[in-house]
Amino acid sequence: MDPRHARELLGGVAPVLERIETVADELQASWRAAVNPAEAVVAGLLLPGGSLVMAGGAIAIAQAAAGQLRAAAASAMELMLLVHGAAEEQERVSSATDGSYLPMHLIARDATQRVREALEDPRRLESMTAAHRAALLGAMTRGQIEALAQRASETIGDLEGAPYWARDVANRIVLDRVLADPASGAEQLRAAVRVRQAVEDLERRADEAVQLAVLRLPSGGGERDMRAALATGDLDAAANLGVVVPGMNSTVAGSIESMGHAALNLRTAEDALGGPNAVLAWIGYETPDAFSVASDDLARRGGDALRATLEGMAARRPEASLTVFAHSYGTRVATAALSSGASADGLFLFGSPGLIEGLTSVEQLAVPPGSVTATQAGDDRVAPLGLVLSQPGADHVVAAAGWSIGPIPGIAGTIYAGAVDPGGVNLDPAAIGARMLSADGDGDGGRVGGHDMANQEDGYMDLGSDSLQDMAKVGTGHGGDAR
């Protein structure tokens, strides 16, 4: 079930829990107020000669004690009714979420114990859903969470549902550790250096801290095994969240800086329209190279990773608006995620070489009606070529974007085997019913000059481009003004 809907269901639970706690306190106070005067009465009557002297006062005190006992009884009755109502609410939420979302006992009965267990062994958090983690971590103090980030950096840094400020603390610790460790692998160290440079460069340019939300640098991994994501803006507080998903040949070492700049460009354009806003530059999957780009295999695996990221955002920030901005092969990753369990408030596709195989309509995507938008520049020659090569019969003579492509021996049977199986079709955004916008200087900005996400001149996400202005409008809830 959509975590946002589950959160809405649970909205009625919190007041009940709060009232249970209040009534329990009232019950304890009433009981003490009743017992203390009663003890005084007994003490007065037992004093030598006190039975005559204290009798009048004892009667008054006893009457007050009786009143307090009646109040205690009333509080006890309300407490029982509230607990009964909470149990019914648990049953309703459990039924609505197929029993998979935030059971009441986690909050009402076992929260303290689970917090204690997580503090003792943070790895327990790894087996929970993002929604459960968000709820449990929400019951901790900031100091407790920061201690976890310091002590269990590798766990907290990659924990969907955890506060992004804590993930940033944890990932910076991991980054420093990799940079200082003489045993760090060559690709691991190369990626770490580029991440550090990207963070420092973006912080200088934005004049504010960025959040290092993802950092996975396996010691024996290759260039395409590294993962990182950094955000400009505060993911824990922004009203509008954006996730930028890259395409072919995007690696941490080679792309994190340019993607960080693209994210800042988008946030700058969004800030001019409203906010607050935060944009995450996400290199969270293994991107394809020329030998794997036409296959959907990496797109589906990437879709699983993106789904986890989006579910974590929804669990952590259910009240925020969430938009996915996907470029090139990233459009396959995004449509894989949003057609297999993840949800978002908007999807912007640009420079798409074809979407995930099997997708035939925007209605298959978990986004509100009318919220799938796309653009492709007239000067983008890569996207239409990719679309052609992903179709059946790509080894025959075809024409794409004004190019004549002759026979390409072996492509259909080897390099592009995953995408050109008979009947395997990756449709473009227009074919599934996306709203198509111009990127050719017809709107509020300049013309996009090719396929690049951002090249500081005429990329899709460069400042002043038509497409960036449209992305900003979509990301801030003004998609109707995009053209």
C-alpha positions as CSV (number, residue, x, y, z in Angstrom):
1,M,0.0,0.0,0.0
2,D,1.1,3.6,-0.6
3,P,2.9,4.7,2.6
4,R,1.3,8.1,2.2
5,H,-2.2,6.6,2.5
6,A,-1.1,4.5,5.5
7,R,0.2,7.6,7.1
8,E,-3.2,9.3,6.6
9,L,-4.9,6.3,8.2
10,L,-2.5,6.6,11.2
11,G,-3.3,10.2,11.6
12,G,-6.2,9.3,13.8
13,V,-4.1,7.0,15.9
14,A,-1.7,9.6,17.3
15,P,-4.3,11.7,19.2
16,V,-5.6,8.5,20.7
17,L,-2.2,7.5,21.9
18,E,-1.6,11.0,23.3
19,R,-4.9,10.9,25.2
20,I,-4.1,7.4,26.6
21,E,-0.8,8.8,28.0
22,T,-2.6,11.9,29.4
23,V,-5.4,9.9,31.0
24,A,-2.9,7.4,32.5
25,D,-1.1,10.3,34.1
26,E,-4.4,11.7,35.4
27,L,-5.2,8.3,36.8
28,Q,-1.9,8.0,38.7
29,A,-2.3,11.6,40.0
30,S,-5.9,11.0,41.2
31,W,-4.9,7.8,42.9
32,R,-2.1,9.5,44.8
33,A,-4.3,12.4,45.7
34,A,-6.9,10.0,47.1
35,V,-4.4,7.8,49.0
36,N,-2.4,10.6,50.7
37,P,-5.4,12.2,52.5
38,A,-6.7,8.8,53.4
39,E,-3.3,8.0,55.1
40,A,-3.6,11.3,56.9
41,V,-7.0,10.4,58.2
42,V,-5.8,7.1,59.5
43,A,-2.8,8.8,61.1
44,G,-5.0,11.4,62.8
45,L,-7.4,8.9,64.2
46,L,-4.5,6.8,65.7
47,L,-2.9,9.7,67.5
48,P,-3.6,9.7,71.3
49,G,-6.8,11.6,71.8
50,G,-6.8,12.4,68.1
51,S,-10.1,10.7,67.5
52,L,-12.0,13.6,69.0
53,V,-9.7,16.4,67.8
54,M,-9.4,15.2,64.2
55,A,-12.8,13.8,63.7
56,G,-14.2,16.8,61.9
57,G,-11.2,17.3,59.7
58,A,-11.0,13.6,59.0
59,I,-14.5,13.6,57.6
60,A,-13.7,16.5,55.3
61,I,-10.5,14.8,54.2
62,A,-12.2,11.5,53.6
63,Q,-14.8,13.2,51.5
64,A,-12.1,14.8,49.4
65,A,-10.4,11.4,49.1
66,A,-13.6,9.8,47.9
67,G,-13.9,12.5,45.2
68,Q,-10.4,11.8,44.0
69,L,-11.1,8.1,44.0
70,R,-14.2,8.8,41.8
71,A,-12.0,10.8,39.5
72,A,-9.5,8.0,39.4
73,A,-12.3,5.5,38.5
74,A,-13.5,7.8,35.7
75,S,-10.0,8.1,34.3
76,A,-9.6,4.3,34.5
77,M,-12.8,3.8,32.6
78,E,-11.7,6.3,29.9
79,L,-8.4,4.6,29.7
80,M,-10.0,1.3,29.1
81,L,-12.2,2.8,26.4
82,L,-9.3,4.5,24.7
83,V,-7.2,1.3,24.7
84,H,-10.2,-0.6,23.3
85,G,-10.6,2.1,20.6
86,A,-6.9,1.9,19.9
87,A,-7.1,-1.8,19.4
88,E,-10.0,-1.3,16.9
89,E,-7.9,1.4,15.1
90,Q,-5.0,-1.0,14.9
91,E,-7.3,-3.6,13.4
92,R,-8.5,-1.1,10.8
93,V,-5.0,0.1,9.8
94,S,-3.7,-3.4,9.7
95,S,-6.6,-4.5,7.4
96,A,-6.1,-1.4,5.2
97,T,-2.4,-2.1,4.8
98,D,-2.6,-5.8,4.5
99,G,-1.0,-6.0,8.0
100,S,2.3,-4.6,6.7
101,Y,2.4,-1.0,7.9
102,L,3.2,0.2,11.4
103,P,1.2,-2.1,13.7
104,M,-0.2,-0.4,16.8
105,H,1.8,-2.6,19.2
106,L,5.0,-1.1,17.7
107,I,3.9,2.3,18.9
108,A,1.8,1.6,22.0
109,R,3.3,-1.4,23.7
110,D,6.8,-2.1,22.3
111,A,8.2,1.3,21.3
112,T,10.5,1.7,24.3
113,Q,11.8,-1.8,24.0
114,R,12.4,-1.5,20.2
115,V,14.2,1.9,20.6
116,R,16.4,0.3,23.2
117,E,17.1,-2.7,21.0
118,A,17.9,-0.4,18.0
119,L,20.3,1.7,20.1
120,E,22.0,-1.5,21.3
121,D,22.2,-3.0,17.8
122,P,21.5,-0.6,14.9
123,R,21.6,-3.5,12.5
124,R,18.1,-4.4,13.7
125,L,16.9,-1.4,11.7
126,E,18.1,-3.0,8.4
127,S,15.4,-5.7,8.5
128,M,12.6,-3.2,8.9
129,T,10.6,-1.4,6.2
130,A,11.4,2.3,5.6
131,A,8.1,3.2,7.2
132,H,8.9,1.2,10.4
133,R,12.3,2.8,10.6
134,A,10.9,6.3,10.2
135,A,8.4,5.6,13.0
136,L,11.0,4.1,15.3
137,L,13.6,6.7,14.7
138,G,10.9,9.3,15.2
139,A,10.6,8.1,18.7
140,M,14.3,8.8,19.4
141,T,15.8,12.0,20.5
142,R,18.1,13.9,18.1
143,G,21.0,13.0,20.4
144,Q,20.2,9.3,20.2
145,I,20.0,9.4,16.4
146,E,23.3,11.3,16.2
147,A,25.0,8.8,18.4
148,L,23.8,6.0,16.1
149,A,25.1,7.9,13.1
150,Q,28.5,8.2,14.8
151,R,28.7,4.6,16.0
152,A,27.1,2.8,13.1
153,S,27.9,5.0,10.2
154,E,27.7,2.5,7.4
155,T,24.2,1.3,8.6
156,I,22.7,4.8,9.1
157,G,24.2,6.4,6.1
158,D,22.3,4.0,3.7
159,L,19.1,3.6,5.8
160,E,16.0,4.6,4.0
161,G,13.5,6.2,6.4
162,A,16.2,7.7,8.5
163,P,16.5,11.5,8.8
164,Y,18.6,12.9,6.0
165,W,20.7,15.0,8.3
166,A,21.7,11.9,10.2
167,R,22.5,10.1,6.9
168,D,24.7,13.0,6.0
169,V,26.6,12.8,9.3
170,A,27.1,9.1,8.9
171,N,28.2,9.3,5.2
172,R,30.7,12.0,5.9
173,I,32.3,9.8,8.5
174,V,32.5,6.9,6.0
175,L,33.9,9.2,3.4
176,D,36.7,10.5,5.7
177,R,37.4,6.9,6.7
178,V,37.8,5.8,3.0
179,L,40.0,8.8,2.2
180,A,42.3,8.1,5.2
181,D,42.5,4.3,4.8
182,P,45.7,3.3,3.0
183,A,44.0,0.0,2.2
184,S,41.2,1.7,0.1
185,G,40.9,0.3,-3.4
186,A,41.8,2.4,-6.4
187,E,38.3,2.9,-7.7
188,Q,36.9,3.3,-4.2
189,L,39.5,6.0,-3.5
190,R,38.9,7.7,-6.8
191,A,35.1,7.9,-6.2
192,A,35.7,9.2,-2.7
193,V,37.9,12.0,-3.9
194,R,35.3,13.0,-6.5
195,V,32.5,12.9,-3.9
196,R,34.5,15.1,-1.6
197,Q,35.3,17.6,-4.4
198,A,31.6,17.6,-5.5
199,V,30.4,18.3,-2.0
200,E,32.9,21.1,-1.4
201,D,32.3,22.6,-4.8
202,L,28.5,22.5,-4.5
203,E,28.7,24.0,-1.0
204,R,30.8,26.9,-2.3
205,R,28.5,27.5,-5.2
206,A,25.3,27.2,-3.1
207,D,26.7,29.0,0.0
208,E,25.1,26.4,2.2
209,A,25.7,22.8,3.4
210,V,24.6,19.9,1.1
211,Q,23.4,16.6,2.3
212,L,25.3,13.5,1.4
213,A,22.3,11.1,1.4
214,V,23.9,8.0,-0.1
215,L,27.4,6.7,-0.1
216,R,28.3,3.1,-0.9
217,L,31.9,2.6,-1.9
218,P,32.8,-1.1,-1.8
219,S,36.5,-1.7,-1.3
220,G,36.9,-4.2,-4.1
221,G,34.3,-2.7,-6.4
222,G,34.8,-1.3,-9.9
223,E,33.9,2.1,-11.2
224,R,30.2,1.1,-11.8
225,D,29.8,-0.4,-8.4
226,M,30.1,2.9,-6.5
227,R,26.9,4.7,-5.4
228,A,26.4,8.2,-4.2
229,A,23.6,10.8,-3.9
230,L,23.9,14.4,-2.7
231,A,21.1,17.0,-2.2
232,T,21.0,20.7,-2.4
233,G,18.4,22.0,0.0
234,D,17.1,20.3,3.1
235,L,15.4,17.0,2.4
236,D,14.1,16.9,6.0
237,A,12.2,20.2,5.7
238,A,11.6,21.1,2.0
239,A,8.0,21.3,0.8
240,N,9.0,20.0,-2.7
241,L,11.4,17.2,-3.2
242,G,13.0,16.2,-6.5
243,V,15.1,13.2,-7.5
244,V,17.3,13.4,-10.6
245,V,17.9,10.0,-12.2
246,P,20.8,9.8,-14.7
247,G,21.4,7.6,-17.8
248,M,24.1,5.7,-19.6
249,N,27.7,5.9,-18.4
250,S,26.9,8.0,-15.3
251,T,29.3,7.0,-12.6
252,V,30.1,8.4,-9.2
253,A,33.7,9.3,-10.2
254,G,32.7,10.7,-13.6
255,S,29.3,12.3,-13.0
256,I,28.7,13.3,-9.4
257,E,30.0,16.8,-9.8
258,S,28.0,17.6,-13.0
259,M,24.9,16.1,-11.5
260,G,25.3,18.1,-8.4
261,H,25.4,21.3,-10.5
262,A,22.4,20.1,-12.4
263,A,20.5,19.6,-9.2
264,L,21.4,23.1,-8.0
265,N,20.3,24.6,-11.3
266,L,16.9,23.0,-10.9
267,R,16.6,24.0,-7.3
268,T,17.6,27.6,-8.2
269,A,14.9,27.7,-10.8
270,E,12.4,26.2,-8.4
271,D,13.2,28.7,-5.7
272,A,12.2,31.5,-8.0
273,L,8.7,30.0,-8.1
274,G,8.2,29.0,-4.5
275,G,9.4,26.5,-2.0
276,P,11.3,25.6,0.1
277,N,12.8,23.0,-2.3
278,A,15.4,20.2,-2.2
279,V,16.8,18.2,-5.2
280,L,18.7,15.0,-4.9
281,A,21.3,14.1,-7.5
282,W,21.0,10.3,-7.4
283,I,23.6,7.8,-8.7
284,G,22.0,4.9,-7.0
285,Y,22.2,2.2,-9.6
286,E,24.7,0.6,-12.1
287,T,24.2,2.6,-15.3
288,P,24.7,0.8,-18.6
289,D,27.6,1.2,-21.1
290,A,27.4,0.8,-24.9
291,F,27.2,-2.9,-24.6
292,S,24.3,-3.0,-22.2
293,V,22.3,0.2,-22.8
294,A,19.6,-1.4,-25.0
295,S,18.8,-4.1,-22.4
296,D,16.2,-3.6,-19.7
297,D,18.2,-5.7,-17.1
298,L,20.0,-2.8,-15.5
299,A,16.9,-0.7,-15.7
300,R,14.9,-3.1,-13.7
301,R,17.6,-3.5,-11.1
302,G,17.9,0.3,-11.0
303,G,14.2,0.5,-10.7
304,D,14.3,-1.6,-7.6
305,A,17.0,0.7,-6.1
306,L,15.0,3.8,-7.0
307,R,11.8,2.3,-5.6
308,A,13.6,1.9,-2.2
309,T,14.7,5.5,-2.4
310,L,11.2,6.8,-3.2
311,E,9.6,4.7,-0.5
312,G,12.1,6.0,2.0
313,M,11.3,9.6,1.0
314,A,7.6,8.9,1.3
315,A,8.1,7.3,4.8
316,R,10.3,10.1,6.0
317,R,8.4,13.0,4.4
318,P,4.8,11.9,3.6
319,E,3.6,15.5,3.6
320,A,6.1,16.7,0.9
321,S,5.5,16.7,-2.8
322,L,7.8,14.4,-4.7
323,T,8.8,14.6,-8.3
324,V,11.2,12.3,-10.3
325,F,13.3,13.9,-13.1
326,A,14.7,11.2,-15.3
327,H,17.2,11.6,-18.2
328,S,18.0,9.2,-21.0
329,Y,18.3,5.6,-19.8
330,G,17.1,6.9,-16.4
331,T,13.7,7.2,-17.9
332,R,13.6,3.4,-18.1
333,V,14.7,3.2,-14.5
334,A,12.1,5.7,-13.3
335,T,9.2,4.0,-15.2
336,A,10.4,0.6,-13.9
337,A,10.2,1.9,-10.3
338,L,6.9,3.7,-10.7
339,S,5.2,0.7,-12.3
340,S,6.4,-1.7,-9.7
341,G,5.3,-0.3,-6.3
342,A,6.9,3.2,-5.9
343,S,4.8,6.3,-6.2
344,A,5.4,10.0,-6.8
345,D,3.5,13.2,-7.3
346,G,5.1,13.9,-10.7
347,L,7.4,12.4,-13.3
348,F,9.4,14.5,-15.8
349,L,11.1,12.5,-18.6
350,F,13.7,14.1,-20.8
351,G,15.9,12.7,-23.7
352,S,14.2,9.3,-23.4
353,P,15.5,6.5,-25.6
354,G,12.4,4.4,-24.7
355,L,10.7,3.5,-21.5
356,I,10.7,0.2,-19.6
357,E,9.5,-2.7,-21.7
358,G,5.8,-3.5,-21.2
359,L,4.7,0.0,-20.3
360,T,2.0,1.1,-22.7
361,S,0.1,3.8,-20.8
362,V,0.7,6.5,-18.2
363,E,-2.1,4.8,-16.2
364,Q,0.4,2.0,-15.3
365,L,2.5,4.5,-13.4
366,A,1.8,5.3,-9.7
367,V,1.5,9.1,-10.2
368,P,-1.6,11.3,-10.2
369,P,-3.5,11.6,-13.5
370,G,-2.0,14.2,-15.9
371,S,1.4,14.4,-14.0
372,V,3.6,12.6,-16.5
373,T,5.5,15.3,-18.5
374,A,8.3,14.8,-21.1
375,T,10.5,16.7,-23.5
376,Q,13.0,15.9,-26.2
377,A,15.1,18.5,-28.0
378,G,15.1,18.7,-31.7
379,D,18.9,18.6,-31.6
380,D,19.0,15.5,-29.5
381,R,20.2,12.8,-31.8
382,V,21.0,10.2,-29.2
383,A,17.5,9.7,-27.8
384,P,15.8,8.8,-31.1
385,L,18.7,6.5,-32.1
386,G,18.4,4.7,-28.8
387,L,14.7,4.3,-29.3
388,V,15.3,2.7,-32.8
389,L,18.0,0.4,-31.5
390,S,15.7,-0.8,-28.7
391,Q,13.1,-2.1,-31.1
392,P,12.8,-5.5,-32.9
393,G,14.8,-5.7,-36.1
394,A,17.3,-3.1,-35.1
395,D,19.9,-4.8,-37.2
396,H,18.2,-3.7,-40.4
397,V,18.5,-0.5,-42.3
398,V,16.6,2.2,-40.3
399,A,16.6,6.0,-40.2
400,A,16.7,7.9,-37.0
401,A,17.0,11.6,-36.4
402,G,18.0,12.1,-40.0
403,W,20.7,9.6,-39.9
404,S,20.9,6.5,-42.2
405,I,22.0,3.5,-40.2
406,G,23.0,0.6,-42.3
407,P,23.2,-3.1,-41.3
408,I,24.8,-3.5,-37.9
409,P,26.0,-7.1,-37.8
410,G,25.5,-8.9,-34.6
411,I,23.6,-6.1,-32.8
412,A,20.3,-7.9,-32.6
413,G,21.8,-11.1,-31.5
414,T,24.4,-9.9,-29.1
415,I,24.8,-6.4,-27.8
416,Y,21.1,-5.5,-28.0
417,A,19.7,-8.9,-27.4
418,G,17.8,-7.9,-24.3
419,A,15.9,-5.2,-26.0
420,V,15.2,-6.5,-29.5
421,D,13.7,-9.9,-28.7
422,P,10.7,-10.4,-31.0
423,G,7.8,-8.4,-29.5
424,G,10.0,-6.5,-27.1
425,V,9.1,-2.8,-27.5
426,N,10.3,0.2,-25.4
427,L,7.8,2.9,-26.2
428,D,8.6,6.6,-26.1
429,P,6.9,9.0,-23.7
430,A,4.5,10.4,-26.4
431,A,3.3,6.8,-27.2
432,I,2.2,6.2,-23.6
433,G,0.3,9.5,-23.3
434,A,2.8,11.8,-21.5
435,R,2.3,15.5,-22.0
436,M,5.0,16.6,-24.4
437,L,6.8,19.9,-24.1
438,S,9.2,21.8,-26.3
439,A,12.9,22.1,-25.5
440,D,13.7,24.2,-28.6
441,G,13.5,27.7,-27.3
442,D,9.8,28.1,-27.8
443,G,9.0,28.7,-24.1
444,D,10.6,30.7,-21.3
445,G,14.2,29.7,-22.0
446,G,16.8,28.8,-24.5
447,R,17.1,25.9,-26.9
448,V,18.6,22.6,-25.7
449,G,21.5,21.8,-28.1
450,G,21.9,18.0,-27.7
451,H,21.4,15.1,-25.4
452,D,23.5,16.2,-22.3
453,M,21.8,16.5,-19.0
454,A,24.0,19.5,-18.2
455,N,27.2,20.8,-19.8
456,Q,27.1,24.4,-18.5
457,E,26.0,25.6,-21.9
458,D,22.9,24.0,-23.6
459,G,22.0,20.9,-21.7
460,Y,18.5,20.0,-20.6
461,M,19.3,21.1,-17.0
462,D,21.5,24.1,-17.7
463,L,20.4,27.5,-16.4
464,G,18.2,29.4,-18.9
465,S,17.1,26.4,-20.9
466,D,13.5,25.8,-21.8
467,S,13.4,22.4,-20.3
468,L,14.9,23.5,-16.9
469,Q,12.2,26.1,-16.6
470,D,9.5,23.5,-17.3
471,M,11.1,21.1,-14.8
472,A,11.0,23.8,-12.1
473,K,7.3,24.5,-12.8
474,V,6.5,20.8,-12.6
475,G,8.5,20.4,-9.4
476,T,6.8,23.2,-7.6
477,G,3.2,22.4,-8.5
478,H,3.0,24.8,-11.5
479,G,3.1,22.2,-14.2
480,G,0.1,23.6,-15.9
481,D,2.2,26.7,-16.8
482,A,4.8,24.6,-18.5
483,R,4.7,24.6,-22.3
